């Protein structure tokens, strides 16, 4: 099981976190890697692909801060069956590349839609409507979108109903950037949304209860040099890991029947 729980340590922020408890995850030491913060050059991308080459996509991967959210794309490259991406994020991550087509934390979702033939649809929850309206129209047509503004209007039941009504015709990969959470439930290096951890937990529980999950990743750590206290991130990571482990246990129980 532990080869499917991965900590990608780009900054050292996980050294102060205890969310894994008694589990010993795979820990990838990446602090010496250059060319990889926010934008990832080809040399760094190939080095990262080598790091995860022998690890399965069907696990939970902690990606450090949102600066490294592009790692989701490298994990998605491992999936060889048609699938749907469910993304919780305060940003669209579908911005056009600014520097020569470099893989970036702000554009990886667009690149996934353009380059991964197995990715059939994205469910995106969290960004402002204005930000989504700026996304290329061809990409928007492949996204089911739940805006930050709409989420503020919905009750918790209405939020979970949105995910309950998603089709289960395709397996899903889950990606969670904790910057969707309000300050107090997370402390990140990017602007944050309004969602409470309990709301996110219930939405994910709904997804786990209905969908076949191929894998999951989590980012949104704070900068260790400017974050006074990462206890709220530790708590959020513990919650997300617990949900995934409960799903895995349920799947094993079903397979054993």
Secondary structure, DSSP 8 states (H G I E B T S, - for coil): -GGGEEEEESSSGGGG--TTTT---EEEE-TT--S-SSEE-HHHHHHHHHHHTTS-SSSEEE--BGGGTTHHHHHHTT--S-EEEEEE-SS------SSTT-EETTTHHHHHHHH-TTEEEEEEESS-HHHHHTS-HHHHTTEEEE-HHHHHHS-HHHHHHHHHTS--SSEEEEEEEGGGB-BTTB--SS----B-HHHHHHHHHHHHHHS-EEEEEEE-B--TTT-S--HHHHHHHHHHHHHHHHHHHHHHHHHH-
